[in-house]
């Protein structure tokens, strides 16, 4: 990576000191981006069996893995506006997949958490995705699988997502 020099920054309308990735980093990012999108599309096909839509499944995943959230925090995590998240949560509540409680100090604030039923549904959906992905990976040689595991570890370390 290199930092943009002030004279180049002005001519290219970039903030001075901005870090610019090397071309090989951009190429790797491009390949990873494309592969991740195609891979997600393939395993996401398993989500139909969960019986709920992708937005509800995604919100439920946040609640199962990150714990209870307020509506505003859940909306921010899912990158939607609170009214949209309110409709998503209402659907989850109708199916008894989440429980909503009022904050004892501020009755306008709701705390949303996954129910046991919601957790089971999400875990089953996750297992279907993992099994689907495992089937896609099964043709890999042991050496290639080891390289893939090493690469995943590198990405987890780089993004701070180590389990």
C-alpha positions as CSV (number, residue, x, y, z in Angstrom):
1,X,0.0,0.0,0.0
2,X,1.1,3.5,-0.6
3,X,-0.1,6.9,0.6
4,X,-1.3,9.5,-1.8
5,X,1.0,12.5,-2.0
6,X,-0.5,15.9,-1.7
7,X,0.2,17.0,-5.3
8,X,-1.4,13.8,-6.7
9,X,-4.3,14.0,-4.2
10,X,-5.3,17.4,-5.5
11,X,-5.2,16.4,-9.2
12,X,-7.2,13.2,-8.5
13,X,-9.6,14.6,-5.9
14,X,-8.4,12.3,-3.2
15,X,-7.6,13.2,0.4
16,X,-3.8,13.5,1.0
17,X,-2.5,10.5,3.0
18,X,-5.2,8.2,1.8
19,X,-3.9,4.6,1.5
20,X,-4.1,3.2,-2.0
21,X,-3.9,-0.6,-2.3
22,X,-1.4,-2.1,-4.6
23,X,-2.7,-3.5,-7.9
24,X,-2.2,-7.1,-6.8
25,X,-4.3,-6.3,-3.7
26,X,-7.1,-4.9,-5.8
27,X,-7.0,-8.0,-8.1
28,X,-7.2,-10.3,-5.1
29,X,-10.1,-8.3,-3.6
30,X,-11.9,-8.4,-7.0
31,X,-11.6,-12.2,-7.1
32,X,-12.6,-12.6,-3.5
33,X,-15.6,-10.3,-3.9
34,X,-16.9,-12.2,-7.0
35,X,-16.3,-15.6,-5.4
36,X,-18.0,-14.6,-2.1
37,X,-21.1,-13.4,-3.9
38,X,-21.4,-16.5,-6.1
39,X,-20.8,-18.8,-3.0
40,X,-23.4,-16.9,-1.0
41,X,-25.9,-17.2,-3.7
42,X,-25.3,-21.0,-3.9
43,X,-25.7,-21.7,-0.2
44,X,-28.5,-19.2,0.2
45,X,-30.7,-21.5,-1.8
46,X,-30.9,-23.7,1.3
47,X,-32.7,-20.8,3.2
48,X,-36.0,-21.5,1.4
49,X,-36.4,-24.5,3.7
50,X,-36.5,-22.3,6.8
51,X,-39.9,-21.0,5.8
52,X,-39.0,-17.3,6.4
53,X,-37.7,-14.7,4.1
54,X,-34.0,-13.6,3.8
55,X,-34.5,-10.4,5.7
56,X,-36.1,-12.1,8.6
57,X,-33.5,-14.9,8.6
58,X,-30.7,-12.3,8.6
59,X,-32.2,-10.3,11.5
60,X,-32.8,-13.5,13.4
61,X,-29.2,-14.5,12.9
62,X,-28.0,-11.2,14.4
63,X,-30.2,-11.8,17.5
64,X,-29.1,-15.5,17.9
65,X,-25.4,-14.8,17.5
66,X,-25.1,-11.3,19.0
67,X,-27.8,-11.4,21.6
68,X,-30.7,-9.1,22.3
69,X,-30.8,-5.7,20.6
70,X,-33.0,-2.7,20.5
71,X,-34.9,-2.1,17.3
72,X,-32.6,0.8,16.4
73,X,-29.5,-1.2,17.0
74,X,-30.9,-4.2,15.0
75,X,-31.8,-1.8,12.1
76,X,-28.3,-0.3,12.1
77,X,-26.7,-3.8,12.1
78,X,-28.9,-4.9,9.2
79,X,-28.4,-1.5,7.4
80,X,-32.1,-0.7,7.1
81,X,-34.3,2.0,8.5
82,X,-36.1,1.4,11.8
83,X,-39.6,1.3,10.1
84,X,-38.4,-1.5,7.8
85,X,-36.9,-3.4,10.8
86,X,-40.1,-2.9,12.7
87,X,-42.0,-4.8,10.0
88,X,-39.3,-7.5,9.9
89,X,-39.5,-7.9,13.7
90,X,-43.3,-8.0,13.6
91,X,-43.2,-10.9,11.2
92,X,-40.7,-12.7,13.4
93,X,-42.9,-12.1,16.5
94,X,-46.0,-13.4,14.7
95,X,-44.1,-16.7,14.1
96,X,-42.9,-16.7,17.8
97,X,-39.3,-16.5,16.7
98,X,-38.5,-13.4,18.8
99,X,-39.7,-11.9,22.0
100,X,-40.1,-8.2,22.6
101,X,-39.8,-6.6,26.0
102,X,-40.0,-2.9,27.0
103,X,-37.1,-1.2,28.6
104,X,-38.1,-0.6,32.3
105,X,-36.5,2.8,32.2
106,X,-37.8,4.0,28.8
107,X,-41.0,2.4,27.6
108,X,-40.5,3.6,24.1
109,X,-37.4,1.4,23.8
110,X,-37.9,-2.3,22.9
111,X,-35.5,-5.1,23.5
112,X,-35.7,-7.9,21.0
113,X,-34.3,-11.4,21.5
114,X,-34.6,-14.7,19.8
115,X,-36.8,-17.3,21.4
116,X,-35.8,-20.9,21.7
117,X,-37.9,-21.6,18.6
118,X,-36.2,-18.9,16.7
119,X,-32.8,-20.1,17.8
120,X,-33.6,-23.7,16.7
121,X,-34.9,-22.5,13.3
122,X,-31.8,-20.4,12.7
123,X,-29.4,-23.2,13.8
124,X,-31.2,-25.6,11.4
125,X,-30.9,-23.1,8.6
126,X,-27.2,-22.6,9.4
127,X,-26.6,-26.3,9.4
128,X,-28.3,-26.7,6.0
129,X,-26.0,-23.9,4.6
130,X,-22.9,-25.6,6.1
131,X,-23.8,-29.0,4.7
132,X,-24.5,-27.5,1.3
133,X,-21.1,-25.7,1.4
134,X,-19.4,-28.9,2.6
135,X,-20.9,-30.7,-0.4
136,X,-19.4,-28.0,-2.7
137,X,-16.0,-28.4,-1.1
138,X,-16.0,-32.2,-1.0
139,X,-14.2,-32.5,-4.4
140,X,-11.2,-30.6,-3.0
141,X,-8.0,-32.6,-2.4
142,X,-6.8,-32.7,1.2
143,X,-4.0,-30.3,0.2
144,X,-6.4,-27.8,-1.3
145,X,-8.7,-28.1,1.7
146,X,-5.7,-27.3,4.0
147,X,-4.9,-24.3,1.9
148,X,-8.5,-23.1,2.0
149,X,-8.5,-23.5,5.8
150,X,-5.3,-21.5,6.0
151,X,-6.8,-18.8,3.8
152,X,-9.9,-18.6,5.9
153,X,-7.7,-18.2,9.0
154,X,-5.8,-15.4,7.3
155,X,-9.1,-13.6,6.5
156,X,-10.4,-14.1,10.0
157,X,-7.3,-12.6,11.5
158,X,-7.2,-9.7,9.1
159,X,-10.9,-8.8,9.8
160,X,-10.8,-9.6,13.5
161,X,-13.4,-12.4,13.2
162,X,-11.5,-15.2,14.9
163,X,-13.9,-17.5,16.7
